[in-house]
Amino acid sequence: MNAKVKKALFILTFIPYVLVPLNGLYGAIFGADFFFNTFYGVDGFLLGIICAFCAMVVEVPVIPVCIIFHSICRQKKR
């Protein structure tokens, strides 16, 4: 793999880690719906983070793939 492509992919794999807290902020400001209730503020923030993290780990395993890619890149540098 080309070094520039590898570096670009390495940087792009940090995007899911940024999206989780952003989803929490969205839930805190605009509310997070859960079981016919809407949570705002800290509760909405925590619910948004938990839902986004679970979606990126369980439904579509984006975060585990990013962790594996980071560990592979780290092992190649040594």
Number of C-alpha atoms within 10 A of each C-alpha: 5 6 8 9 10 13 11 10 14 15 11 11 17 14 12 16 14 10 15 19 18 16 21 25 21 17 24 21 14 14 21 23 14 12 5 6 8 13 20 18 17 15 16 24 24 20 22 26 22 16 17 19 22 15 15 19 14 12 9 11 13 16 20 13 14 19 13 11 16 16 11 11 14 10 9 7 6 5
